[in-house]
Amino acid sequence: MPNLKHRGSAITEVPAASPEEALAHFSALLRFEADCWDVHEAMTNGTQDFVLVDVRGPGPFEKEHIPGAVNLPYGRMVERNLAEYPDDTLFVIYCAGPHCNATEKAAVRLAKLGRPFKKLIGGVEGWRDEGFDLVTG
């Protein structure tokens, strides 16, 4: 068992958040993010109440994407291209994975347009890591 009285590691150099701070932080994260399991579950059990959007370009989308996703590259996220969706449509947006910031670029655009959205944690790589199928071209 580790010696818990010794406080010399980089881990304990900065005190942990209080339980109240942790609750606020992690509760807030759930407002911004969705995970692959929850998205997959909703899409397979008939409770999907969001639009899944691949925000990468057409080439990567054609190569592989999550089944049921629509392709709307972040650079084309303008009101005209979202007009078919009611203003309260929840978009779940994703890109290639943690090494890609297209989701963050899409998030900025959707926020500026006043549209609700959540980021799919892990994107295509997260989906693959969970063992879920991808559509390949």
URQUIPE-V425728 format. One record per residue. N is the residue number from 1. RES is the residue in one small letter. SS is DSSP state (hx for helix, st for strand, lp for the rest). PSI is psi in degrees with one decimal (NA if undefined). OMEGA is omega in degrees with one decimal (* if undefined). Layout:
n=N res=RES ss=SS psi=PSI omega=OMEGA
n=N res=RES ss=SS psi=PSI omega=OMEGA
This chain:
n=1 res=m ss=lp psi=136.9 omega=-179.3
n=2 res=p ss=lp psi=152.9 omega=176.5
n=3 res=n ss=lp psi=99.6 omega=-175.2
n=4 res=l ss=lp psi=-12.1 omega=179.4
n=5 res=k ss=lp psi=-24.4 omega=179.5
n=6 res=h ss=lp psi=122.7 omega=-176.8
n=7 res=r ss=lp psi=66.8 omega=-176.7
n=8 res=g ss=lp psi=3.0 omega=-176.8
n=9 res=s ss=lp psi=163.0 omega=175.7
n=10 res=a ss=hx psi=-23.8 omega=-179.7
n=11 res=i ss=hx psi=-42.2 omega=-176.4
n=12 res=t ss=hx psi=-1.6 omega=179.0
n=13 res=e ss=hx psi=-39.4 omega=174.5
n=14 res=v ss=lp psi=123.7 omega=-177.9
n=15 res=p ss=lp psi=147.5 omega=175.7
n=16 res=a ss=lp psi=154.0 omega=176.1
n=17 res=a ss=lp psi=153.9 omega=175.2
n=18 res=s ss=lp psi=159.2 omega=176.8
n=19 res=p ss=hx psi=-35.8 omega=179.1
n=20 res=e ss=hx psi=-43.2 omega=177.3
n=21 res=e ss=hx psi=-41.9 omega=179.3
n=22 res=a ss=hx psi=-42.6 omega=178.3
n=23 res=l ss=hx psi=-45.9 omega=180.0
n=24 res=a ss=hx psi=-44.7 omega=-178.0
n=25 res=h ss=hx psi=-53.0 omega=-175.3
n=26 res=f ss=hx psi=-28.4 omega=172.9
n=27 res=s ss=hx psi=-40.6 omega=178.5
n=28 res=a ss=hx psi=-40.3 omega=178.8
n=29 res=l ss=hx psi=-38.4 omega=-179.6
n=30 res=l ss=hx psi=-19.7 omega=176.5
n=31 res=r ss=hx psi=-18.9 omega=-176.6
n=32 res=f ss=hx psi=-22.5 omega=-171.4
n=33 res=e ss=st psi=153.1 omega=171.8
n=34 res=a ss=st psi=149.6 omega=178.6
n=35 res=d ss=lp psi=163.4 omega=-174.7
n=36 res=c ss=hx psi=-40.3 omega=-179.1
n=37 res=w ss=hx psi=-45.4 omega=-178.9
n=38 res=d ss=hx psi=-40.6 omega=178.2
n=39 res=v ss=hx psi=-46.7 omega=179.4
n=40 res=h ss=hx psi=-45.6 omega=-179.9
n=41 res=e ss=hx psi=-47.2 omega=-179.5
n=42 res=a ss=hx psi=-37.8 omega=-177.9
n=43 res=m ss=hx psi=-24.1 omega=-178.1
n=44 res=t ss=hx psi=-16.8 omega=-178.5
n=45 res=n ss=lp psi=9.5 omega=175.1
n=46 res=g ss=lp psi=15.4 omega=179.8
n=47 res=t ss=lp psi=18.0 omega=-178.7
n=48 res=q ss=lp psi=119.3 omega=-179.5
n=49 res=d ss=lp psi=36.6 omega=-178.3
n=50 res=f ss=lp psi=166.1 omega=174.4
n=51 res=v ss=st psi=123.4 omega=178.9
n=52 res=l ss=st psi=123.5 omega=-174.0
n=53 res=v ss=st psi=122.0 omega=172.4
n=54 res=d ss=st psi=118.1 omega=-173.0
n=55 res=v ss=lp psi=9.6 omega=176.4
n=56 res=r ss=lp psi=173.2 omega=178.0
n=57 res=g ss=lp psi=167.6 omega=-178.8
n=58 res=p ss=hx psi=-35.4 omega=-179.3
n=59 res=g ss=hx psi=-56.3 omega=177.3
n=60 res=p ss=hx psi=-35.8 omega=178.4
n=61 res=f ss=hx psi=-46.0 omega=179.3
n=62 res=e ss=hx psi=-34.5 omega=179.8
n=63 res=k ss=hx psi=-47.4 omega=177.1
n=64 res=e ss=st psi=143.3 omega=175.8
n=65 res=h ss=st psi=168.5 omega=179.3
n=66 res=i ss=st psi=133.1 omega=178.9
n=67 res=p ss=lp psi=136.0 omega=178.0
n=68 res=g ss=lp psi=-5.1 omega=-179.4
n=69 res=a ss=lp psi=148.9 omega=170.1
n=70 res=v ss=st psi=152.0 omega=-179.7
n=71 res=n ss=st psi=117.4 omega=173.1
n=72 res=l ss=lp psi=94.0 omega=-179.1
n=73 res=p ss=lp psi=143.2 omega=-175.9
n=74 res=y ss=hx psi=-32.9 omega=-179.8
n=75 res=g ss=hx psi=-15.5 omega=179.1
n=76 res=r ss=hx psi=11.6 omega=179.5
n=77 res=m ss=lp psi=88.9 omega=176.2
n=78 res=v ss=lp psi=160.6 omega=-175.3
n=79 res=e ss=hx psi=-39.8 omega=-179.6
n=80 res=r ss=hx psi=-39.5 omega=-178.6
n=81 res=n ss=hx psi=-8.9 omega=176.7
n=82 res=l ss=hx psi=-0.7 omega=-172.2
n=83 res=a ss=lp psi=-27.7 omega=-178.2
n=84 res=e ss=lp psi=-11.8 omega=-178.6
n=85 res=y ss=lp psi=133.1 omega=175.5
n=86 res=p ss=lp psi=153.3 omega=-176.3
n=87 res=d ss=lp psi=-26.3 omega=-178.2
n=88 res=d ss=lp psi=10.2 omega=177.6
n=89 res=t ss=lp psi=129.1 omega=175.5
n=90 res=l ss=lp psi=123.7 omega=175.8
n=91 res=f ss=st psi=134.1 omega=170.1
n=92 res=v ss=st psi=115.4 omega=-170.5
n=93 res=i ss=st psi=145.9 omega=177.3
n=94 res=y ss=st psi=161.2 omega=174.4
n=95 res=c ss=lp psi=-152.2 omega=-175.6
n=96 res=a ss=lp psi=-41.1 omega=-177.9
n=97 res=g ss=lp psi=-163.1 omega=-174.6
n=98 res=p ss=lp psi=-22.4 omega=-178.8
n=99 res=h ss=lp psi=1.7 omega=-175.1
n=100 res=c ss=lp psi=138.1 omega=179.1
n=101 res=n ss=lp psi=17.5 omega=177.6
n=102 res=a ss=hx psi=-33.1 omega=178.6
n=103 res=t ss=hx psi=-40.9 omega=178.8
n=104 res=e ss=hx psi=-39.1 omega=177.0
n=105 res=k ss=hx psi=-41.0 omega=176.5
n=106 res=a ss=hx psi=-38.7 omega=179.9
n=107 res=a ss=hx psi=-42.6 omega=178.2
n=108 res=v ss=hx psi=-45.1 omega=-179.2
n=109 res=r ss=hx psi=-45.9 omega=-179.5
n=110 res=l ss=hx psi=-40.0 omega=178.3
n=111 res=a ss=hx psi=-42.9 omega=178.8
n=112 res=k ss=hx psi=-27.5 omega=178.1
n=113 res=l ss=lp psi=-2.3 omega=178.6
n=114 res=g ss=lp psi=25.4 omega=-177.5
n=115 res=r ss=lp psi=138.6 omega=177.6
n=116 res=p ss=lp psi=144.3 omega=-179.3
n=117 res=f ss=st psi=162.8 omega=169.8
n=118 res=k ss=st psi=151.2 omega=177.2
n=119 res=k ss=st psi=133.1 omega=174.3
n=120 res=l ss=st psi=114.0 omega=-177.9
n=121 res=i ss=lp psi=126.2 omega=174.9
n=122 res=g ss=lp psi=-19.5 omega=179.3
n=123 res=g ss=hx psi=-145.8 omega=-178.7
n=124 res=v ss=hx psi=-42.5 omega=-178.7
n=125 res=e ss=hx psi=-41.2 omega=177.2
n=126 res=g ss=hx psi=-41.1 omega=178.5
n=127 res=w ss=hx psi=-47.7 omega=179.2
n=128 res=r ss=hx psi=-44.0 omega=-179.9
n=129 res=d ss=hx psi=-31.3 omega=179.1
n=130 res=e ss=lp psi=-7.4 omega=178.0
n=131 res=g ss=lp psi=11.7 omega=-179.7
n=132 res=f ss=lp psi=149.7 omega=-178.0
n=133 res=d ss=lp psi=150.6 omega=173.1
n=134 res=l ss=st psi=152.1 omega=171.8
n=135 res=v ss=st psi=126.6 omega=179.4
n=136 res=t ss=st psi=145.7 omega=-175.5
n=137 res=g ss=lp psi=NA omega=*
